[in-house]
Amino acid sequence: MGRTFEYTIKVTNISKNLVLEDVRVHQSTTEAFSIEKSEPKTDSGDSGKTSWSLPKLKPGESRQISVSALSDKEGVEAGCL
């Protein structure tokens, strides 16, 4: 509690011939969880939801989102993407 932790989100275009454009990744969060920083940076979003934009993913391409977050309360955060 009160300590920063890090995690990575991997996003992959599993298609063989389709380029994905304007890909959005959403993560639901609780009030006990806050994102301190990420790369790429988060988009501004609604309360309880964080999102990232990836402009383009080529077939078979993967991108990573590196996140540094803080838990404000004890317990389990069952984040959902």
N, C-alpha and C positions, 0 to 999 in steps of 0.2 A: 504494500500500500504506500502510495506517495513516491514510488520509484519509477523512473522511466524504463521502458522496455522496448525492444525493437522486433519487427517482423517484416516479412517480405510477401507480397502478393504477386504471383506469376500469372500472366494473361497470355494465352496462346490461341492463335488462329489455326484451328485444326483442319481447315479446308485445304484442298489440293490446288484449287485454281481461282479462288475468290478473294479479292482484296477487300478488307473491312475498313471502312472510313468512319470517322467520328465515333469511336468506341468509347462507351461510358462504363465505368466501374463504380458501383455503389456499395457502401458498407453501412449497415445500421449500427448505431451505437447507443449506449445508455448514458444517463447523466453522470455515472461514476467513471466514465471513460472519456479521455480527451486526447486528440492527436496533437502532439507538440510540433512536429514537422514531418514532411515527406518529400520524396523526390520521385516523380514530378510533384509539384505542389498541388494541393487540393483545390477544387473549384468551390466557390461559395455555395452552400446548400441549405436545405431545411434543417431545423433542429432535429437531432437524432439520426441524421443521415450525412455521410461524407461521400464525396464523389471525386473521381479523377477522369480526365479526358485524355484519350490516346488518339492522335489525329489519324493514324493509318497503321494497319497490320497486314503485311503481305502473307500469302499462303505459307503456312508452317512457321511463321515468325512468332517469337515470344518476346514479351517486354516484362520488366519487373518494376514494381512499385515498392520502394523502401520506406517504411513507416517507423517513426519514433513516437510512442504514446505514453500516457500516464494514467494509472488507475487511482482514483480518489477514494475508493472504498474497498474493503475486503470482500472476497467472493469470487465467483466464476463469471467471466465475460464470454458468453457464447456468441461471438460476433457472427454476423451473417453477411455474405457477399452476394 
